[in-house]
């Protein structure tokens, strides 16, 4: 992991706050992960 990259946390609508371990990229280039508690598919925001 590059030094300038911060650890990213996401919050699911179910209330779980987590660090995504597996990020999937779909054919449109959007990045997704799943909530470890409810398994909801969440969009990973693109860092600029």
PQR file of N, CA, C, O and H, with PARSE charges and radii, in Angstrom:
ATOM      1  N   UNK A   1       0.852  -1.173   0.000 -0.4000 1.5000
ATOM      2  CA  UNK A   1       0.000   0.000   0.000 -0.0000 2.0000
ATOM      3  C   UNK A   1       0.897   1.234   0.000  0.5500 1.7000
ATOM      4  O   UNK A   1       1.819   1.324   0.810 -0.5500 1.4000
ATOM      5  N   UNK A   2       0.639   2.190  -0.901 -0.4000 1.5000
ATOM      6  CA  UNK A   2       1.432   3.414  -0.944 -0.0000 2.0000
ATOM      7  C   UNK A   2       1.306   4.202   0.361  0.5500 1.7000
ATOM      8  O   UNK A   2       0.274   4.162   1.031 -0.5500 1.4000
ATOM      9  H   UNK A   2      -0.110   2.118  -1.559  0.4000 1.0000
ATOM     10  N   UNK A   3       2.371   4.911   0.704 -0.4000 1.5000
ATOM     11  CA  UNK A   3       2.396   5.661   1.954 -0.0000 2.0000
ATOM     12  C   UNK A   3       1.328   6.742   1.985  0.5500 1.7000
ATOM     13  O   UNK A   3       0.751   7.001   3.041 -0.5500 1.4000
ATOM     14  H   UNK A   3       3.209   4.943   0.160  0.4000 1.0000
ATOM     15  N   UNK A   4       1.046   7.386   0.843 -0.4000 1.5000
ATOM     16  CA  UNK A   4       0.095   8.493   0.825 -0.0000 2.0000
ATOM     17  C   UNK A   4      -1.365   8.035   0.790  0.5500 1.7000
ATOM     18  O   UNK A   4      -2.265   8.874   0.823 -0.5500 1.4000
ATOM     19  H   UNK A   4       1.515   7.176  -0.016  0.4000 1.0000
ATOM     20  N   UNK A   5      -1.617   6.742   0.725 -0.4000 1.5000
ATOM     21  CA  UNK A   5      -2.986   6.238   0.682 -0.0000 2.0000
ATOM     22  C   UNK A   5      -3.471   5.957   2.104  0.5500 1.7000
ATOM     23  O   UNK A   5      -2.885   5.146   2.822 -0.5500 1.4000
ATOM     24  H   UNK A   5      -0.886   6.060   0.698  0.4000 1.0000
ATOM     25  N   UNK A   6      -4.552   6.639   2.499 -0.4000 1.5000
ATOM     26  CA  UNK A   6      -5.100   6.445   3.834 -0.0000 2.0000
ATOM     27  C   UNK A   6      -6.038   5.248   3.847  0.5500 1.7000
ATOM     28  O   UNK A   6      -6.594   4.864   2.818 -0.5500 1.4000
ATOM     29  H   UNK A   6      -5.027   7.298   1.916  0.4000 1.0000
ATOM     30  N   UNK A   7      -6.203   4.668   5.023 -0.4000 1.5000
ATOM     31  CA  UNK A   7      -7.147   3.573   5.181 -0.0000 2.0000
ATOM     32  C   UNK A   7      -8.551   4.145   5.057  0.5500 1.7000
ATOM     33  O   UNK A   7      -8.883   5.135   5.708 -0.5500 1.4000
ATOM     34  H   UNK A   7      -5.752   4.980   5.859  0.4000 1.0000
ATOM     35  N   UNK A   8      -9.368   3.525   4.227 -0.4000 1.5000
ATOM     36  CA  UNK A   8     -10.714   4.014   3.964 -0.0000 2.0000
ATOM     37  C   UNK A   8     -11.721   3.183   4.737  0.5500 1.7000
ATOM     38  O   UNK A   8     -11.655   1.953   4.740 -0.5500 1.4000
ATOM     39  H   UNK A   8      -9.098   2.720   3.698  0.4000 1.0000
ATOM     40  N   UNK A   9     -12.650   3.858   5.390 -0.4000 1.5000
ATOM     41  CA  UNK A   9     -13.732   3.153   6.061 -0.0000 2.0000
ATOM     42  C   UNK A   9     -15.039   3.543   5.409  0.5500 1.7000
ATOM     43  O   UNK A   9     -15.199   4.666   4.931 -0.5500 1.4000
ATOM     44  H   UNK A   9     -12.704   4.856   5.388  0.4000 1.0000
ATOM     45  N   UNK A  10     -15.968   2.614   5.392 -0.4000 1.5000
ATOM     46  CA  UNK A  10     -17.297   2.836   4.841 -0.0000 2.0000
ATOM     47  C   UNK A  10     -18.323   2.579   5.922  0.5500 1.7000
ATOM     48  O   UNK A  10     -18.096   1.787   6.836 -0.5500 1.4000
ATOM     49  H   UNK A  10     -15.839   1.701   5.780  0.4000 1.0000
ATOM     50  N   UNK A  11     -19.464   3.259   5.810 -0.4000 1.5000
ATOM     51  CA  UNK A  11     -20.566   3.002   6.728 -0.0000 2.0000
ATOM     52  C   UNK A  11     -21.767   2.538   5.919  0.5500 1.7000
ATOM     53  O   UNK A  11     -22.212   3.217   4.994 -0.5500 1.4000
ATOM     54  H   UNK A  11     -19.648   3.902   5.067  0.4000 1.0000
ATOM     55  N   UNK A  12     -22.277   1.384   6.278 -0.4000 1.5000
ATOM     56  CA  UNK A  12     -23.441   0.802   5.622 -0.0000 2.0000
ATOM     57  C   UNK A  12     -24.709   1.383   6.252  0.5500 1.7000
ATOM     58  O   UNK A  12     -24.686   1.753   7.426 -0.5500 1.4000
ATOM     59  H   UNK A  12     -21.915   0.833   7.030  0.4000 1.0000
ATOM     60  N   UNK A  13     -25.805   1.472   5.510 -0.4000 1.5000
ATOM     61  CA  UNK A  13     -27.073   1.907   6.105 -0.0000 2.0000
ATOM     62  C   UNK A  13     -27.519   1.054   7.291  0.5500 1.7000
ATOM     63  O   UNK A  13     -28.334   1.504   8.096 -0.5500 1.4000
ATOM     64  H   UNK A  13     -25.823   1.171   4.556  0.4000 1.0000
ATOM     65  N   UNK A  14     -26.998  -0.173   7.413 -0.4000 1.5000
ATOM     66  CA  UNK A  14     -27.359  -1.014   8.560 -0.0000 2.0000
ATOM     67  C   UNK A  14     -26.629  -0.570   9.827  0.5500 1.7000
ATOM     68  O   UNK A  14     -26.921  -1.066  10.916 -0.5500 1.4000
ATOM     69  H   UNK A  14     -26.335  -0.538   6.759  0.4000 1.0000
ATOM     70  N   UNK A  15     -25.672   0.370   9.691 -0.4000 1.5000
ATOM     71  CA  UNK A  15     -24.960   0.893  10.846 -0.0000 2.0000
ATOM     72  C   UNK A  15     -23.554   0.361  11.022  0.5500 1.7000
ATOM     73  O   UNK A  15     -22.821   0.841  11.887 -0.5500 1.4000
ATOM     74  H   UNK A  15     -25.434   0.772   8.807  0.4000 1.0000
ATOM     75  N   UNK A  16     -23.161  -0.614  10.231 -0.4000 1.5000
ATOM     76  CA  UNK A  16     -21.829  -1.194  10.343 -0.0000 2.0000
ATOM     77  C   UNK A  16     -20.795  -0.273   9.702  0.5500 1.7000
ATOM     78  O   UNK A  16     -20.978   0.173   8.569 -0.5500 1.4000
ATOM     79  H   UNK A  16     -23.757  -1.005   9.529  0.4000 1.0000
ATOM     80  N   UNK A  17     -19.718   0.011  10.415 -0.4000 1.5000
ATOM     81  CA  UNK A  17     -18.588   0.769   9.882 -0.0000 2.0000
ATOM     82  C   UNK A  17     -17.443  -0.223   9.713  0.5500 1.7000
ATOM     83  O   UNK A  17     -17.096  -0.943  10.649 -0.5500 1.4000
ATOM     84  H   UNK A  17     -19.569  -0.351  11.336  0.4000 1.0000
ATOM     85  N   UNK A  18     -16.856  -0.261   8.515 -0.4000 1.5000
ATOM     86  CA  UNK A  18     -15.832  -1.271   8.239 -0.0000 2.0000
ATOM     87  C   UNK A  18     -14.840  -0.778   7.200  0.5500 1.7000
ATOM     88  O   UNK A  18     -15.106   0.172   6.464 -0.5500 1.4000
ATOM     89  H   UNK A  18     -17.138   0.323   7.754  0.4000 1.0000
ATOM     90  N   UNK A  19     -13.693  -1.440   7.155 -0.4000 1.5000
ATOM     91  CA  UNK A  19     -12.694  -1.212   6.118 -0.0000 2.0000
ATOM     92  C   UNK A  19     -12.908  -2.279   5.054  0.5500 1.7000
ATOM     93  O   UNK A  19     -12.844  -3.470   5.361 -0.5500 1.4000
ATOM     94  H   UNK A  19     -13.477  -2.212   7.753  0.4000 1.0000
ATOM     95  N   UNK A  20     -13.162  -1.880   3.804 -0.4000 1.5000
ATOM     96  CA  UNK A  20     -13.381  -2.890   2.771 -0.0000 2.0000
ATOM     97  C   UNK A  20     -12.130  -3.727   2.543  0.5500 1.7000
ATOM     98  O   UNK A  20     -11.045  -3.189   2.320 -0.5500 1.4000
ATOM     99  H   UNK A  20     -13.214  -0.913   3.555  0.4000 1.0000
ATOM    100  N   UNK A  21     -12.288  -5.039   2.601 -0.4000 1.5000
ATOM    101  CA  UNK A  21     -11.167  -5.951   2.374 -0.0000 2.0000
ATOM    102  C   UNK A  21     -11.132  -6.416   0.926  0.5500 1.7000
ATOM    103  O   UNK A  21     -10.055  -6.579   0.352 -0.5500 1.4000
ATOM    104  H   UNK A  21     -13.169  -5.476   2.782  0.4000 1.0000
ATOM    105  N   UNK A  22     -12.298  -6.629   0.335 -0.4000 1.5000
ATOM    106  CA  UNK A  22     -12.387  -7.067  -1.054 -0.0000 2.0000
ATOM    107  C   UNK A  22     -13.164  -6.011  -1.824  0.5500 1.7000
ATOM    108  O   UNK A  22     -14.317  -5.718  -1.507 -0.5500 1.4000
ATOM    109  H   UNK A  22     -13.172  -6.497   0.802  0.4000 1.0000
ATOM    110  N   UNK A  23     -12.518  -5.439  -2.842 -0.4000 1.5000
ATOM    111  CA  UNK A  23     -13.181  -4.452  -3.694 -0.0000 2.0000
ATOM    112  C   UNK A  23     -13.297  -5.056  -5.080  0.5500 1.7000
ATOM    113  O   UNK A  23     -12.302  -5.467  -5.676 -0.5500 1.4000
ATOM    114  H   UNK A  23     -11.581  -5.676  -3.100  0.4000 1.0000
ATOM    115  N   UNK A  24     -14.525  -5.106  -5.591 -0.4000 1.5000
ATOM    116  CA  UNK A  24     -14.782  -5.651  -6.920 -0.0000 2.0000
ATOM    117  C   UNK A  24     -14.974  -4.492  -7.891  0.5500 1.7000
ATOM    118  O   UNK A  24     -15.529  -3.455  -7.527 -0.5500 1.4000
ATOM    119  H   UNK A  24     -15.334  -4.772  -5.108  0.4000 1.0000
ATOM    120  N   UNK A  25     -14.517  -4.670  -9.123 -0.4000 1.5000
ATOM    121  CA  UNK A  25     -14.705  -3.666 -10.166 -0.0000 2.0000
ATOM    122  C   UNK A  25     -15.601  -4.285 -11.224  0.5500 1.7000
ATOM    123  O   UNK A  25     -15.292  -5.342 -11.774 -0.5500 1.4000
ATOM    124  H   UNK A  25     -14.066  -5.512  -9.419  0.4000 1.0000
ATOM    125  N   UNK A  26     -16.731  -3.609 -11.511 -0.4000 1.5000
ATOM    126  CA  UNK A  26     -17.639  -4.157 -12.520 -0.0000 2.0000
ATOM    127  C   UNK A  26     -17.221  -3.697 -13.915  0.5500 1.7000
ATOM    128  O   UNK A  26     -16.242  -2.965 -14.063 -0.5500 1.4000
ATOM    129  H   UNK A  26     -16.982  -2.750 -11.065  0.4000 1.0000
ATOM    130  N   UNK A  27     -17.945  -4.115 -14.910 -0.4000 1.5000
ATOM    131  CA  UNK A  27     -17.547  -3.830 -16.290 -0.0000 2.0000
ATOM    132  C   UNK A  27     -17.629  -2.350 -16.653  0.5500 1.7000
ATOM    133  O   UNK A  27     -17.038  -1.926 -17.646 -0.5500 1.4000
ATOM    134  H   UNK A  27     -18.740  -4.709 -14.790  0.4000 1.0000
ATOM    135  N   UNK A  28     -18.362  -1.555 -15.856 -0.4000 1.5000
ATOM    136  CA  UNK A  28     -18.428  -0.112 -16.111 -0.0000 2.0000
ATOM    137  C   UNK A  28     -17.305   0.639 -15.409  0.5500 1.7000
ATOM    138  O   UNK A  28     -17.153   1.846 -15.597 -0.5500 1.4000
ATOM    139  H   UNK A  28     -18.842  -1.900 -15.049  0.4000 1.0000
ATOM    140  N   UNK A  29     -16.515  -0.070 -14.599 -0.4000 1.5000
ATOM    141  CA  UNK A  29     -15.402   0.546 -13.900 -0.0000 2.0000
ATOM    142  C   UNK A  29     -15.734   1.007 -12.496  0.5500 1.7000
ATOM    143  O   UNK A  29     -14.869   1.540 -11.802 -0.5500 1.4000
ATOM    144  H   UNK A  29     -16.638  -1.051 -14.446  0.4000 1.0000
ATOM    145  N   UNK A  30     -16.983   0.811 -12.062 -0.4000 1.5000
ATOM    146  CA  UNK A  30     -17.351   1.198 -10.703 -0.0000 2.0000
ATOM    147  C   UNK A  30     -16.828   0.171  -9.711  0.5500 1.7000
ATOM    148  O   UNK A  30     -16.792  -1.027  -9.992 -0.5500 1.4000
ATOM    149  H   UNK A  30     -17.686   0.378 -12.627  0.4000 1.0000
ATOM    150  N   UNK A  31     -16.423   0.663  -8.549 -0.4000 1.5000
ATOM    151  CA  UNK A  31     -15.842  -0.199  -7.511 -0.0000 2.0000
ATOM    152  C   UNK A  31     -16.881  -0.454  -6.430  0.5500 1.7000
ATOM    153  O   UNK A  31     -17.542   0.468  -5.951 -0.5500 1.4000
ATOM    154  H   UNK A  31     -16.451   1.636  -8.321  0.4000 1.0000
ATOM    155  N   UNK A  32     -17.014  -1.731  -6.050 -0.4000 1.5000
ATOM    156  CA  UNK A  32     -18.021  -2.164  -5.086 -0.0000 2.0000
ATOM    157  C   UNK A  32     -17.391  -3.020  -4.008  0.5500 1.7000
ATOM    158  O   UNK A  32     -16.350  -3.642  -4.219 -0.5500 1.4000
ATOM    159  H   UNK A  32     -16.478  -2.480  -6.439  0.4000 1.0000
ATOM    160  N   UNK A  33     -18.030  -3.046  -2.852 -0.4000 1.5000
ATOM    161  CA  UNK A  33     -17.671  -3.974  -1.793 -0.0000 2.0000
ATOM    162  C   UNK A  33     -18.961  -4.409  -1.117  0.5500 1.7000
ATOM    163  O   UNK A  33     -20.017  -3.826  -1.359 -0.5500 1.4000
ATOM    164  H   UNK A  33     -18.875  -2.540  -2.680  0.4000 1.0000
ATOM    165  N   UNK A  34     -18.883  -5.414  -0.283 -0.4000 1.5000
ATOM    166  CA  UNK A  34     -20.075  -5.889   0.429 -0.0000 2.0000
ATOM    167  C   UNK A  34     -19.908  -5.664   1.916  0.5500 1.7000
ATOM    168  O   UNK A  34     -18.823  -5.848   2.468 -0.5500 1.4000
ATOM    169  H   UNK A  34     -18.025  -5.888  -0.086  0.4000 1.0000
ATOM    170  N   UNK A  35     -21.001  -5.262   2.564 -0.4000 1.5000
ATOM    171  CA  UNK A  35     -21.014  -5.090   4.011 -0.0000 2.0000
ATOM    172  C   UNK A  35     -20.817  -6.461   4.653  0.5500 1.7000
ATOM    173  O   UNK A  35     -21.501  -7.415   4.284 -0.5500 1.4000
ATOM    174  H   UNK A  35     -21.882  -5.113   2.115  0.4000 1.0000
ATOM    175  N   UNK A  36     -19.892  -6.576   5.609 -0.4000 1.5000
ATOM    176  CA  UNK A  36     -19.662  -7.885   6.234 -0.0000 2.0000
ATOM    177  C   UNK A  36     -20.821  -8.350   7.118  0.5500 1.7000
ATOM    178  O   UNK A  36     -20.918  -9.538   7.428 -0.5500 1.4000
ATOM    179  H   UNK A  36     -19.336  -5.801   5.909  0.4000 1.0000
ATOM    180  N   UNK A  37     -21.698  -7.435   7.525 -0.4000 1.5000
ATOM    181  CA  UNK A  37     -22.807  -7.813   8.404 -0.0000 2.0000
ATOM    182  C   UNK A  37     -24.054  -8.206   7.610  0.5500 1.7000
ATOM    183  O   UNK A  37     -24.593  -9.297   7.796 -0.5500 1.4000
ATOM    184  H   UNK A  37     -21.619  -6.471   7.272  0.4000 1.0000
ATOM    185  N   UNK A  38     -24.516  -7.304   6.714 -0.4000 1.5000
ATOM    186  CA  UNK A  38     -25.779  -7.567   6.009 -0.0000 2.0000
ATOM    187  C   UNK A  38     -25.571  -7.983   4.547  0.5500 1.7000
ATOM    188  O   UNK A  38     -26.532  -8.334   3.861 -0.5500 1.4000
ATOM    189  H   UNK A  38     -24.078  -6.418   6.563  0.4000 1.0000
ATOM    190  N   UNK A  39     -24.323  -7.945   4.070 -0.4000 1.5000
ATOM    191  CA  UNK A  39     -23.942  -8.335   2.705 -0.0000 2.0000
ATOM    192  C   UNK A  39     -24.522  -7.424   1.624  0.5500 1.7000
ATOM    193  O   UNK A  39     -24.602  -7.816   0.460 -0.5500 1.4000
ATOM    194  H   UNK A  39     -23.543  -7.660   4.627  0.4000 1.0000
ATOM    195  N   UNK A  40     -24.925  -6.208   2.003 -0.4000 1.5000
ATOM    196  CA  UNK A  40     -25.417  -5.237   1.024 -0.0000 2.0000
ATOM    197  C   UNK A  40     -24.253  -4.785   0.146  0.5500 1.7000
ATOM    198  O   UNK A  40     -23.141  -4.592   0.637 -0.5500 1.4000
ATOM    199  H   UNK A  40     -24.860  -5.889   2.949  0.4000 1.0000
ATOM    200  N   UNK A  41     -24.505  -4.619  -1.141 -0.4000 1.5000
ATOM    201  CA  UNK A  41     -23.488  -4.171  -2.082 -0.0000 2.0000
ATOM    202  C   UNK A  41     -23.385  -2.646  -1.994  0.5500 1.7000
ATOM    203  O   UNK A  41     -24.377  -1.941  -2.178 -0.5500 1.4000
ATOM    204  H   UNK A  41     -25.408  -4.776  -1.541  0.4000 1.0000
ATOM    205  N   UNK A  42     -22.180  -2.144  -1.711 -0.4000 1.5000
ATOM    206  CA  UNK A  42     -21.972  -0.711  -1.517 -0.0000 2.0000
ATOM    207  C   UNK A  42     -20.963  -0.176  -2.521  0.5500 1.7000
ATOM    208  O   UNK A  42     -19.951  -0.818  -2.802 -0.5500 1.4000
ATOM    209  H   UNK A  42     -21.375  -2.717  -1.562  0.4000 1.0000
ATOM    210  N   UNK A  43     -21.244   1.000  -3.056 -0.4000 1.5000
ATOM    211  CA  UNK A  43     -20.333   1.666  -3.975 -0.0000 2.0000
ATOM    212  C   UNK A  43     -19.163   2.244  -3.183  0.5500 1.7000
ATOM    213  O   UNK A  43     -19.366   2.922  -2.176 -0.5500 1.4000
ATOM    214  H   UNK A  43     -22.066   1.521  -2.828  0.4000 1.0000
ATOM    215  N   UNK A  44     -17.946   1.978  -3.634 -0.4000 1.5000
ATOM    216  CA  UNK A  44     -16.753   2.530  -2.993 -0.0000 2.0000
ATOM    217  C   UNK A  44     -16.460   3.859  -3.680  0.5500 1.7000
ATOM    218  O   UNK A  44     -16.223   3.887  -4.888 -0.5500 1.4000
ATOM    219  H   UNK A  44     -17.780   1.428  -4.452  0.4000 1.0000
ATOM    220  N   UNK A  45     -16.471   4.963  -2.927 -0.4000 1.5000
ATOM    221  CA  UNK A  45     -16.224   6.268  -3.556 -0.0000 2.0000
ATOM    222  C   UNK A  45     -14.815   6.362  -4.122  0.5500 1.7000
ATOM    223  O   UNK A  45     -13.867   5.816  -3.558 -0.5500 1.4000
ATOM    224  H   UNK A  45     -16.663   4.940  -1.946  0.4000 1.0000
ATOM    225  N   UNK A  46     -14.691   7.063  -5.244 -0.4000 1.5000
ATOM    226  CA  UNK A  46     -13.399   7.256  -5.883 -0.0000 2.0000
ATOM    227  C   UNK A  46     -12.704   8.414  -5.188  0.5500 1.7000
ATOM    228  O   UNK A  46     -13.276   9.495  -5.044 -0.5500 1.4000
ATOM    229  H   UNK A  46     -15.461   7.508  -5.701  0.4000 1.0000
ATOM    230  N   UNK A  47     -11.472   8.186  -4.758 -0.4000 1.5000
ATOM    231  CA  UNK A  47     -10.701   9.238  -4.097 -0.0000 2.0000
ATOM    232  C   UNK A  47     -10.034  10.101  -5.151  0.5500 1.7000
ATOM    233  O   UNK A  47      -9.469   9.591  -6.118 -0.5500 1.4000
ATOM    234  H   UNK A  47     -11.008   7.308  -4.874  0.4000 1.0000
ATOM    235  N   UNK A  48     -10.102  11.417  -4.957 -0.4000 1.5000
ATOM    236  CA  UNK A  48      -9.485  12.329  -5.926 -0.0000 2.0000
ATOM    237  C   UNK A  48      -8.250  12.968  -5.361  0.5500 1.7000
ATOM    238  O   UNK A  48      -7.602  13.765  -6.039 -0.5500 1.4000
ATOM    239  H   UNK A  48     -10.561  11.831  -4.171  0.4000 1.0000
TER
END
